[in-house]
Every structure is written in C-alpha cells, then in structure tokens.
Amino acid sequence: MKSSVYFGDEKLKACYEGLKESQVEDKMLLNWISRAIEDLEENAFCGIQIPKKLIPKIYIDKYKIDNLWKYDLPKGWRLIYSVANDGVCIISILLEWMDHKNYERRFNY
C-alpha cells in the first residue's frame, strides 16, 4: 500500500539532511535511509510491526502513536516509524534511526 513519508519532527529531518554533508560512513547511512524511504513510499507496511505492549513510552508520549514499525537497515541499523491514515492516504512517519546497540537499549532487550 503506497504512502507518503514524513519526518516526525524538524530535528530529525535536519539530521537526515546533515548526512549529505558528512563522512563516507554517514553517507552510507544516508543511502540506506533513502532506500528505506523509497520502499515505504511503495509499501508502508514493508517493515516489521512491533507489538503494542513493546512500544517504548517515549514514542507514545512524544508522538501520540498507537503503532510502531521497524525497518531493518544494513549493518544492524534500524529505522523506526509509525503508520497513520489521514482519511485520504496512508502516511509513514519516520521517528528515529539507530544502530543495533542503541536499538537494544531503547527497547530494553
């Protein structure tokens, strides 16, 4: 199901834009995230849904979401997003990306 992709906040969007001006390793991350955005535009549900009981409270408080998805990026990186419906179309909202170590911390694994 096709969707429009948006950043959860301006700070995250600025961080994404900042990857364009960064080192080689960060440019790889930029490419991975860009590919994920393309995939989400084609199918909002291409990631793995995180069970509601495992959604960290920080996301619920900050973004007022009721669903959370994980898109696996290369080298253990994760893109965290939510899916919403504005009544006309499906929206994928990018919330955060992180390496595996930080992902485990965030989700208490």
N, CA, C and O atoms as a printed pandas DataFrame, in Angstrom:
     atom_number atom_name residue_name chain_id  residue_number  x_coord  y_coord  z_coord
0              1         N          MET        A               1    0.838   -1.168    0.000
1              2        CA          MET        A               1    0.000    0.000    0.000
2              3         C          MET        A               1    0.893    1.245    0.000
3              4         O          MET        A               1    1.695    1.430    0.916
4              5         N          LYS        A               2    0.765    2.072   -0.986
5              6        CA          LYS        A               2    1.590    3.262   -1.141
6              7         C          LYS        A               2    1.342    4.240    0.005
7              8         O          LYS        A               2    0.255    4.290    0.580
8              9         N          SER        A               3    2.383    5.019    0.322
9             10        CA          SER        A               3    2.244    6.005    1.389
10            11         C          SER        A               3    3.101    7.229    1.086
11            12         O          SER        A               3    4.000    7.203    0.246
12            13         N          SER        A               4    2.783    8.296    1.803
13            14        CA          SER        A               4    3.629    9.485    1.803
14            15         C          SER        A               4    4.513    9.383    3.034
15            16         O          SER        A               4    4.057    8.947    4.091
16            17         N          VAL        A               5    5.762    9.778    2.911
17            18        CA          VAL        A               5    6.712    9.651    4.013
18            19         C          VAL        A               5    7.059   11.042    4.548
19            20         O          VAL        A               5    7.390   11.954    3.790
20            21         N          TYR        A               6    6.974   11.179    5.876
21            22        CA          TYR        A               6    7.292   12.431    6.546
22            23         C          TYR        A               6    8.208   12.147    7.729
23            24         O          TYR        A               6    8.239   11.032    8.251
24            25         N          PHE        A               7    8.943   13.151    8.140
25            26        CA          PHE        A               7    9.772   13.048    9.331
26            27         C          PHE        A               7    8.922   13.416   10.543
27            28         O          PHE        A               7    8.054   14.284   10.458
28            29         N          GLY        A               8    9.173   12.759   11.663
29            30        CA          GLY        A               8    8.404   13.005   12.877
30            31         C          GLY        A               8    8.576   14.406   13.427
31            32         O          GLY        A               8    7.665   14.943   14.057
32            33         N          ASP        A               9    9.746   15.010   13.195
33            34        CA          ASP        A               9    9.980   16.388   13.619
34            35         C          ASP        A               9   11.088   17.010   12.772
35            36         O          ASP        A               9   11.781   16.320   12.023
36            37         N          GLU        A              10   11.237   18.304   12.904
37            38        CA          GLU        A              10   12.216   19.044   12.102
38            39         C          GLU        A              10   13.653   18.674   12.456
39            40         O          GLU        A              10   14.529   18.694   11.592
40            41         N          LYS        A              11   13.896   18.341   13.710
41            42        CA          LYS        A              11   15.246   17.962   14.142
42            43         C          LYS        A              11   15.707   16.702   13.404
43            44         O          LYS        A              11   16.855   16.618   12.967
44            45         N          LEU        A              12   14.820   15.740   13.271
45            46        CA          LEU        A              12   15.162   14.504   12.564
46            47         C          LEU        A              12   15.397   14.782   11.077
47            48         O          LEU        A              12   16.314   14.225   10.473
48            49         N          LYS        A              13   14.575   15.634   10.501
49            50        CA          LYS        A              13   14.748   15.999    9.096
50            51         C          LYS        A              13   16.095   16.697    8.882
51            52         O          LYS        A              13   16.784   16.433    7.897
52            53         N          ALA        A              14   16.465   17.577    9.798
53            54        CA          ALA        A              14   17.749   18.273    9.702
54            55         C          ALA        A              14   18.908   17.290    9.841
55            56         O          ALA        A              14   19.927   17.434    9.166
56            57         N          CYS        A              15   18.761   16.311   10.694
57            58        CA          CYS        A              15   19.789   15.282   10.867
58            59         C          CYS        A              15   19.959   14.491    9.570
59            60         O          CYS        A              15   21.081   14.194    9.159
60            61         N          TYR        A              16   18.847   14.155    8.933
61            62        CA          TYR        A              16   18.876   13.442    7.650
62            63         C          TYR        A              16   19.579   14.297    6.599
63            64         O          TYR        A              16   20.439   13.805    5.868
64            65         N          GLU        A              17   19.220   15.555    6.522
65            66        CA          GLU        A              17   19.845   16.462    5.557
66            67         C          GLU        A              17   21.340   16.616    5.851
67            68         O          GLU        A              17   22.148   16.739    4.931
68            69         N          GLY        A              18   21.699   16.609    7.127
69            70        CA          GLY        A              18   23.093   16.741    7.525
70            71         C          GLY        A              18   23.948   15.565    7.084
71            72         O          GLY        A              18   25.158   15.712    6.906
72            73         N          LEU        A              19   23.344   14.412    6.906
73            74        CA          LEU        A              19   24.093   13.243    6.442
74            75         C          LEU        A              19   24.681   13.467    5.052
75            76         O          LEU        A              19   25.680   12.846    4.691
76            77         N          LYS        A              20   24.066   14.349    4.276
77            78        CA          LYS        A              20   24.554   14.633    2.916
78            79         C          LYS        A              20   25.913   15.320    2.931
79            80         O          LYS        A              20   26.676   15.214    1.971
80            81         N          GLU        A              21   26.214   16.019    4.010
81            82        CA          GLU        A              21   27.455   16.779    4.108
82            83         C          GLU        A              21   28.514   16.071    4.951
83            84         O          GLU        A              21   29.533   16.672    5.291
84            85         N          SER        A              22   28.291   14.826    5.285
85            86        CA          SER        A              22   29.137   14.159    6.271
86            87         C          SER        A              22   30.138   13.190    5.652
87            88         O          SER        A              22   30.334   13.143    4.437
88            89         N          GLN        A              23   30.755   12.426    6.532
89            90        CA          GLN        A              23   31.788   11.466    6.147
90            91         C          GLN        A              23   31.215   10.317    5.321
91            92         O          GLN        A              23   29.999   10.168    5.195
92            93         N          VAL        A              24   32.108    9.515    4.767
93            94        CA          VAL        A              24   31.728    8.393    3.907
94            95         C          VAL        A              24   30.785    7.432    4.620
95            96         O          VAL        A              24   29.787    6.995    4.048
96            97         N          GLU        A              25   31.103    7.103    5.871
97            98        CA          GLU        A              25   30.270    6.147    6.608
98            99         C          GLU        A              25   28.850    6.677    6.788
99           100         O          GLU        A              25   27.882    5.928    6.659
100          101         N          ASP        A              26   28.728    7.974    7.087
101          102        CA          ASP        A              26   27.408    8.570    7.236
102          103         C          ASP        A              26   26.671    8.646    5.901
103          104         O          ASP        A              26   25.443    8.572    5.867
104          105         N          LYS        A              27   27.401    8.792    4.819
105          106        CA          LYS        A              27   26.753    8.805    3.503
106          107         C          LYS        A              27   26.170    7.435    3.174
107          108         O          LYS        A              27   25.156    7.339    2.483
108          109         N          MET        A              28   26.814    6.368    3.671
109          110        CA          MET        A              28   26.228    5.031    3.501
110          111         C          MET        A              28   24.900    4.973    4.244
111          112         O          MET        A              28   23.915    4.448    3.726
112          113         N          LEU        A              29   24.875    5.514    5.460
113          114        CA          LEU        A              29   23.633    5.551    6.234
114          115         C          LEU        A              29   22.573    6.363    5.492
115          116         O          LEU        A              29   21.405    5.975    5.456
116          117         N          LEU        A              30   22.971    7.477    4.906
117          118        CA          LEU        A              30   22.053    8.285    4.096
118          119         C          LEU        A              30   21.463    7.451    2.969
119          120         O          LEU        A              30   20.256    7.498    2.733
120          121         N          ASN        A              31   22.296    6.689    2.271
121          122        CA          ASN        A              31   21.810    5.850    1.174
122          123         C          ASN        A              31   20.829    4.790    1.674
123          124         O          ASN        A              31   19.817    4.517    1.029
124          125         N          TRP        A              32   21.139    4.195    2.829
125          126        CA          TRP        A              32   20.249    3.166    3.379
126          127         C          TRP        A              32   18.894    3.764    3.757
127          128         O          TRP        A              32   17.847    3.181    3.477
128          129         N          ILE        A              33   18.930    4.934    4.395
129          130        CA          ILE        A              33   17.678    5.585    4.804
130          131         C          ILE        A              33   16.889    6.026    3.582
131          132         O          ILE        A              33   15.666    5.891    3.549
132          133         N          SER        A              34   17.582    6.552    2.575
133          134        CA          SER        A              34   16.908    6.968    1.336
134          135         C          SER        A              34   16.219    5.780    0.672
135          136         O          SER        A              34   15.099    5.898    0.175
136          137         N          ARG        A              35   16.897    4.637    0.667
137          138        CA          ARG        A              35   16.302    3.426    0.101
138          139         C          ARG        A              35   15.073    3.000    0.907
139          140         O          ARG        A              35   14.062    2.589    0.338
140          141         N          ALA        A              36   15.168    3.101    2.230
141          142        CA          ALA        A              36   14.041    2.760    3.092
142          143         C          ALA        A              36   12.851    3.676    2.799
143          144         O          ALA        A              36   11.709    3.219    2.751
144          145         N          ILE        A              37   13.117    4.959    2.606
145          146        CA          ILE        A              37   12.051    5.914    2.284
146          147         C          ILE        A              37   11.369    5.512    0.983
147          148         O          ILE        A              37   10.142    5.533    0.892
148          149         N          GLU        A              38   12.154    5.147   -0.017
149          150        CA          GLU        A              38   11.576    4.693   -1.290
150          151         C          GLU        A              38   10.703    3.459   -1.077
151          152         O          GLU        A              38    9.606    3.364   -1.627
152          153         N          ASP        A              39   11.199    2.515   -0.275
153          154        CA          ASP        A              39   10.427    1.298   -0.001
154          155         C          ASP        A              39    9.130    1.624    0.734
155          156         O          ASP        A              39    8.087    1.048    0.425
156          157         N          LEU        A              40    9.177    2.537    1.700
157          158        CA          LEU        A              40    7.983    2.914    2.451
158          159         C          LEU        A              40    6.976    3.651    1.576
159          160         O          LEU        A              40    5.767    3.534    1.777
160          161         N          GLU        A              41    7.481    4.416    0.597
161          162        CA          GLU        A              41    6.562    5.071   -0.339
162          163         C          GLU        A              41    5.789    4.043   -1.156
163          164         O          GLU        A              41    4.635    4.270   -1.519
164          165         N          GLU        A              42    6.422    2.930   -1.439
165          166        CA          GLU        A              42    5.765    1.848   -2.195
166          167         C          GLU        A              42    4.868    0.985   -1.319
167          168         O          GLU        A              42    3.820    0.517   -1.765
168          169         N          ASN        A              43    5.283    0.774   -0.069
169          170        CA          ASN        A              43    4.524   -0.087    0.830
170          171         C          ASN        A              43    4.794    0.316    2.268
171          172         O          ASN        A              43    5.856    0.010    2.812
172          173         N          ALA        A              44    3.848    0.996    2.884
173          174        CA          ALA        A              44    4.012    1.478    4.257
174          175         C          ALA        A              44    4.218    0.344    5.251
175          176         O          ALA        A              44    4.753    0.557    6.339
176          177         N          PHE        A              45    3.798   -0.851    4.882
177          178        CA          PHE        A              45    3.846   -1.987    5.798
178          179         C          PHE        A              45    4.972   -2.963    5.472
179          180         O          PHE        A              45    4.885   -4.147    5.801
180          181         N          CYS        A              46    6.024   -2.470    4.829
181          182        CA          CYS        A              46    7.133   -3.350    4.434
182          183         C          CYS        A              46    8.056   -3.676    5.596
183          184         O          CYS        A              46    8.875   -4.588    5.487
184          185         N          GLY        A              47    7.946   -2.964    6.692
185          186        CA          GLY        A              47    8.765   -3.240    7.870
186          187         C          GLY        A              47    8.143   -4.317    8.736
187          188         O          GLY        A              47    7.230   -5.026    8.314
188          189         N          ILE        A              48    8.644   -4.428    9.933
189          190        CA          ILE        A              48    8.167   -5.407   10.902
190          191         C          ILE        A              48    7.420   -4.656   11.996
191          192         O          ILE        A              48    7.973   -3.750   12.619
192          193         N          GLN        A              49    6.169   -5.030   12.231
193          194        CA          GLN        A              49    5.393   -4.340   13.252
194          195         C          GLN        A              49    5.854   -4.765   14.640
195          196         O          GLN        A              49    6.051   -5.949   14.914
196          197         N          ILE        A              50    6.019   -3.779   15.501
197          198        CA          ILE        A              50    6.409   -4.021   16.889
198          199         C          ILE        A              50    5.124   -4.165   17.707
199          200         O          ILE        A              50    4.246   -3.306   17.633
200          201         N          PRO        A              51    5.008   -5.237   18.479
201          202        CA          PRO        A              51    3.793   -5.416   19.288
202          203         C          PRO        A              51    3.523   -4.212   20.184
203          204         O          PRO        A              51    4.450   -3.612   20.730
204          205         N          LYS        A              52    2.247   -3.865   20.330
205          206        CA          LYS        A              52    1.860   -2.672   21.090
206          207         C          LYS        A              52    2.438   -2.664   22.501
207          208         O          LYS        A              52    2.824   -1.610   23.006
208          209         N          LYS        A              53    2.500   -3.821   23.137
209          210        CA          LYS        A              53    2.994   -3.866   24.512
210          211         C          LYS        A              53    4.504   -3.585   24.599
211          212         O          LYS        A              53    5.020   -3.320   25.685
212          213         N          LEU        A              54    5.210   -3.643   23.465
213          214        CA          LEU        A              54    6.648   -3.386   23.444
214          215         C          LEU        A              54    7.014   -1.982   22.965
215          216         O          LEU        A              54    8.194   -1.633   22.910
216          217         N          ILE        A              55    6.008   -1.176   22.619
217          218        CA          ILE        A              55    6.291    0.190   22.160
218          219         C          ILE        A              55    6.822    1.006   23.339
219          220         O          ILE        A              55    6.136    1.140   24.352
220          221         N          PRO        A              56    8.035    1.554   23.219
221          222        CA          PRO        A              56    8.573    2.378   24.311
222          223         C          PRO        A              56    7.691    3.602   24.584
223          224         O          PRO        A              56    7.185    4.242   23.662
224          225         N          LYS        A              57    7.526    3.901   25.844
225          226        CA          LYS        A              57    6.670    5.009   26.274
226          227         C          LYS        A              57    7.102    6.336   25.654
227          228         O          LYS        A              57    6.266    7.207   25.411
228          229         N          ILE        A              58    8.385    6.495   25.401
229          230        CA          ILE        A              58    8.884    7.753   24.834
230          231         C          ILE        A              58    8.201    8.081   23.496
231          232         O          ILE        A              58    7.919    9.246   23.215
232          233         N          TYR        A              59    7.939    7.064   22.681
233          234        CA          TYR        A              59    7.282    7.294   21.395
234          235         C          TYR        A              59    5.810    7.660   21.585
235          236         O          TYR        A              59    5.283    8.531   20.892
236          237         N          ILE        A              60    5.164    6.998   22.513
237          238        CA          ILE        A              60    3.746    7.274   22.774
238          239         C          ILE        A              60    3.583    8.695   23.305
239          240         O          ILE        A              60    2.692    9.426   22.872
240          241         N          ASP        A              61    4.450    9.085   24.247
241          242        CA          ASP        A              61    4.360   10.425   24.832
242          243         C          ASP        A              61    4.708   11.522   23.830
243          244         O          ASP        A              61    4.011   12.533   23.745
244          245         N          LYS        A              62    5.775   11.324   23.079
245          246        CA          LYS        A              62    6.258   12.372   22.173
246          247         C          LYS        A              62    5.424   12.500   20.905
247          248         O          LYS        A              62    5.134   13.611   20.461
248          249         N          TYR        A              63    5.033   11.357   20.313
249          250        CA          TYR        A              63    4.369   11.391   19.011
250          251         C          TYR        A              63    2.889   11.002   19.048
251          252         O          TYR        A              63    2.194   11.106   18.038
252          253         N          LYS        A              64    2.408   10.553   20.214
253          254        CA          LYS        A              64    0.999   10.151   20.362
254          255         C          LYS        A              64    0.617    9.053   19.366
255          256         O          LYS        A              64   -0.458    9.092   18.767
256          257         N          ILE        A              65    1.513    8.071   19.198
257          258        CA          ILE        A              65    1.272    6.986   18.245
258          259         C          ILE        A              65    0.627    5.794   18.935
259          260         O          ILE        A              65    0.689    5.656   20.157
260          261         N          ASP        A              66    0.008    4.938   18.137
261          262        CA          ASP        A              66   -0.549    3.691   18.669
262          263         C          ASP        A              66   -0.028    2.474   17.905
263          264         O          ASP        A              66   -0.485    1.352   18.124
264          265         N          ASN        A              67    0.934    2.707   17.006
265          266        CA          ASN        A              67    1.573    1.595   16.295
266          267         C          ASN        A              67    3.020    1.981   15.995
267          268         O          ASN        A              67    3.352    3.159   15.866
268          269         N          LEU        A              68    3.859    0.972   15.889
269          270        CA          LEU        A              68    5.270    1.220   15.655
270          271         C          LEU        A              68    5.820    0.116   14.768
271          272         O          LEU        A              68    5.475   -1.056   14.917
272          273         N          TRP        A              69    6.678    0.512   13.850
273          274        CA          TRP        A              69    7.261   -0.412   12.881
274          275         C          TRP        A              69    8.770   -0.262   12.870
275          276         O          TRP        A              69    9.306    0.800   13.187
276          277         N          LYS        A              70    9.439   -1.328   12.504
277          278        CA          LYS        A              70   10.903   -1.340   12.405
278          279         C          LYS        A              70   11.273   -1.761   10.985
279          280         O          LYS        A              70   10.763   -2.752   10.461
280          281         N          TYR        A              71   12.159   -0.996   10.382
281          282        CA          TYR        A              71   12.695   -1.333    9.066
282          283         C          TYR        A              71   14.168   -1.626    9.281
283          284         O          TYR        A              71   14.915   -0.758    9.733
284          285         N          ASP        A              72   14.593   -2.841    8.961
285          286        CA          ASP        A              72   15.989   -3.227    9.152
286          287         C          ASP        A              72   16.862   -2.651    8.041
287          288         O          ASP        A              72   16.645   -2.906    6.856
288          289         N          LEU        A              73   17.848   -1.874    8.456
289          290        CA          LEU        A              73   18.847   -1.323    7.550
290          291         C          LEU        A              73   20.089   -2.208    7.612
291          292         O          LEU        A              73   20.215   -3.014    8.534
292          293         N          PRO        A              74   21.006   -2.080    6.658
293          294        CA          PRO        A              74   22.245   -2.876    6.708
294          295         C          PRO        A              74   23.077   -2.596    7.972
295          296         O          PRO        A              74   22.924   -1.568    8.632
296          297         N          LYS        A              75   23.952   -3.543    8.271
297          298        CA          LYS        A              75   24.919   -3.451    9.370
298          299         C          LYS        A              75   24.271   -3.204   10.726
299          300         O          LYS        A              75   24.840   -2.515   11.572
300          301         N          GLY        A              76   23.088   -3.763   10.933
301          302        CA          GLY        A              76   22.443   -3.703   12.235
302          303         C          GLY        A              76   21.715   -2.401   12.559
303          304         O          GLY        A              76   21.219   -2.246   13.675
304          305         N          TRP        A              77   21.639   -1.485   11.636
305          306        CA          TRP        A              77   20.914   -0.240   11.871
306          307         C          TRP        A              77   19.413   -0.491   11.749
307          308         O          TRP        A              77   18.983   -1.394   11.031
308          309         N          ARG        A              78   18.626    0.310   12.451
309          310        CA          ARG        A              78   17.175    0.202   12.428
310          311         C          ARG        A              78   16.552    1.564   12.153
311          312         O          ARG        A              78   17.022    2.584   12.658
312          313         N          LEU        A              79   15.501    1.573   11.358
313          314        CA          LEU        A              79   14.697    2.773   11.138
314          315         C          LEU        A              79   13.358    2.512   11.820
315          316         O          LEU        A              79   12.693    1.517   11.534
316          317         N          ILE        A              80   12.970    3.402   12.716
317          318        CA          ILE        A              80   11.732    3.258   13.467
318          319         C          ILE        A              80   10.711    4.244   12.888
319          320         O          ILE        A              80   10.999    5.426   12.705
320          321         N          TYR        A              81    9.518    3.726   12.609
321          322        CA          TYR        A              81    8.487    4.585   12.027
322          323         C          TYR        A              81    7.106    4.156   12.487
323          324         O          TYR        A              81    6.933    3.083   13.064
324          325         N          SER        A              82    6.136    5.001   12.226
325          326        CA          SER        A              82    4.743    4.711   12.536
326          327         C          SER        A              82    3.932    4.929   11.267
327          328         O          SER        A              82    4.353    5.650   10.362
328          329         N          VAL        A              83    2.783    4.307   11.213
329          330        CA          VAL        A              83    1.904    4.435   10.058
330          331         C          VAL        A              83    0.597    5.072   10.518
331          332         O          VAL        A              83    0.017    4.672   11.528
332          333         N          ALA        A              84    0.142    6.071    9.760
333          334        CA          ALA        A              84   -1.101    6.761   10.084
334          335         C          ALA        A              84   -1.951    6.883    8.820
335          336         O          ALA        A              84   -1.466    6.698    7.704
336          337         N          ASN        A              85   -3.214    7.194    9.021
337          338        CA          ASN        A              85   -4.145    7.398    7.928
338          339         C          ASN        A              85   -4.791    8.754    8.145
339          340         O          ASN        A              85   -5.440    8.982    9.166
340          341         N          ASP        A              86   -4.615    9.655    7.188
341          342        CA          ASP        A              86   -5.196   10.997    7.344
342          343         C          ASP        A              86   -6.596   11.093    6.756
343          344         O          ASP        A              86   -7.138   12.190    6.617
344          345         N          GLY        A              87   -7.178    9.964    6.414
345          346        CA          GLY        A              87   -8.513    9.942    5.831
346          347         C          GLY        A              87   -8.487    9.887    4.321
347          348         O          GLY        A              87   -9.465    9.472    3.699
348          349         N          VAL        A              88   -7.386   10.297    3.724
349          350        CA          VAL        A              88   -7.255   10.297    2.270
350          351         C          VAL        A              88   -6.161    9.325    1.832
351          352         O          VAL        A              88   -6.329    8.586    0.861
352          353         N          CYS        A              89   -5.050    9.333    2.549
353          354        CA          CYS        A              89   -3.942    8.458    2.167
354          355         C          CYS        A              89   -3.219    7.931    3.408
355          356         O          CYS        A              89   -3.445    8.394    4.526
356          357         N          ILE        A              90   -2.359    6.968    3.182
357          358        CA          ILE        A              90   -1.536    6.387    4.230
358          359         C          ILE        A              90   -0.269    7.224    4.380
359          360         O          ILE        A              90    0.319    7.654    3.388
360          361         N          ILE        A              91    0.146    7.449    5.619
361          362        CA          ILE        A              91    1.330    8.246    5.905
362          363         C          ILE        A              91    2.299    7.412    6.730
363          364         O          ILE        A              91    1.906    6.802    7.724
364          365         N          SER        A              92    3.573    7.382    6.318
365          366        CA          SER        A              92    4.635    6.771    7.105
366          367         C          SER        A              92    5.397    7.906    7.777
367          368         O          SER        A              92    5.867    8.831    7.114
368          369         N          ILE        A              93    5.514    7.828    9.100
369          370        CA          ILE        A              93    6.157    8.891    9.868
370          371         C          ILE        A              93    7.467    8.353   10.430
371          372         O          ILE        A              93    7.466    7.478   11.296
372          373         N          LEU        A              94    8.578    8.877    9.938
373          374        CA          LEU        A              94    9.888    8.454   10.421
374          375         C          LEU        A              94   10.125    9.078   11.791
375          376         O          LEU        A              94    9.995   10.290   11.962
376          377         N          LEU        A              95   10.473    8.240   12.764
377          378        CA          LEU        A              95   10.659    8.720   14.127
378          379         C          LEU        A              95   12.121    8.761   14.551
379          380         O          LEU        A              95   12.544    9.662   15.276
380          381         N          GLU        A              96   12.896    7.762   14.085
381          382        CA          GLU        A              96   14.263    7.663   14.565
382          383         C          GLU        A              96   14.986    6.562   13.802
383          384         O          GLU        A              96   14.362    5.618   13.316
384          385         N          TRP        A              97   16.314    6.688   13.700
385          386        CA          TRP        A              97   17.136    5.573   13.246
386          387         C          TRP        A              97   18.267    5.427   14.235
387          388         O          TRP        A              97   18.711    6.401   14.844
388          389         N          MET        A              98   18.725    4.215   14.388
389          390        CA          MET        A              98   19.752    3.957   15.401
390          391         C          MET        A              98   20.482    2.674   15.081
391          392         O          MET        A              98   19.989    1.823   14.340
392          393         N          ASP        A              99   21.685    2.548   15.662
393          394        CA          ASP        A              99   22.427    1.308   15.490
394          395         C          ASP        A              99   21.834    0.244   16.417
395          396         O          ASP        A              99   20.982    0.535   17.256
396          397         N          HIS        A             100   22.297   -0.980   16.247
397          398        CA          HIS        A             100   21.715   -2.106   16.979
398          399         C          HIS        A             100   21.857   -1.947   18.492
399          400         O          HIS        A             100   20.935   -2.273   19.239
400          401         N          LYS        A             101   22.995   -1.455   18.941
401          402        CA          LYS        A             101   23.237   -1.289   20.375
402          403         C          LYS        A             101   22.216   -0.329   20.990
403          404         O          LYS        A             101   21.647   -0.617   22.043
404          405         N          ASN        A             102   21.987    0.801   20.339
405          406        CA          ASN        A             102   21.011    1.775   20.833
406          407         C          ASN        A             102   19.580    1.262   20.696
407          408         O          ASN        A             102   18.717    1.587   21.511
408          409         N          TYR        A             103   19.335    0.460   19.663
409          410        CA          TYR        A             103   18.020   -0.157   19.494
410          411         C          TYR        A             103   17.719   -1.076   20.684
411          412         O          TYR        A             103   16.625   -1.044   21.247
412          413         N          GLU        A             104   18.698   -1.883   21.051
413          414        CA          GLU        A             104   18.501   -2.785   22.191
414          415         C          GLU        A             104   18.255   -2.003   23.479
415          416         O          GLU        A             104   17.429   -2.406   24.298
416          417         N          ARG        A             105   18.955   -0.904   23.662
417          418        CA          ARG        A             105   18.734   -0.065   24.845
418          419         C          ARG        A             105   17.331    0.536   24.855
419          420         O          ARG        A             105   16.631    0.495   25.868
420          421         N          ARG        A             106   16.934    1.091   23.718
421          422        CA          ARG        A             106   15.630    1.743   23.615
422          423         C          ARG        A             106   14.493    0.762   23.917
423          424         O          ARG        A             106   13.516    1.116   24.576
424          425         N          PHE        A             107   14.631   -0.470   23.428
425          426        CA          PHE        A             107   13.567   -1.453   23.567
426          427         C          PHE        A             107   13.803   -2.433   24.719
427          428         O          PHE        A             107   13.090   -3.427   24.856
428          429         N          ASN        A             108   14.813   -2.139   25.545
429          430        CA          ASN        A             108   15.126   -2.960   26.729
430          431         C          ASN        A             108   15.322   -4.435   26.424
431          432         O          ASN        A             108   14.800   -5.296   27.131
432          433         N          TYR        A             109   16.076   -4.727   25.369
433          434        CA          TYR        A             109   16.366   -6.120   25.033
434          435         C          TYR        A             109   17.623   -6.564   25.735
435          436         O          TYR        A             109   18.043   -7.711   25.583
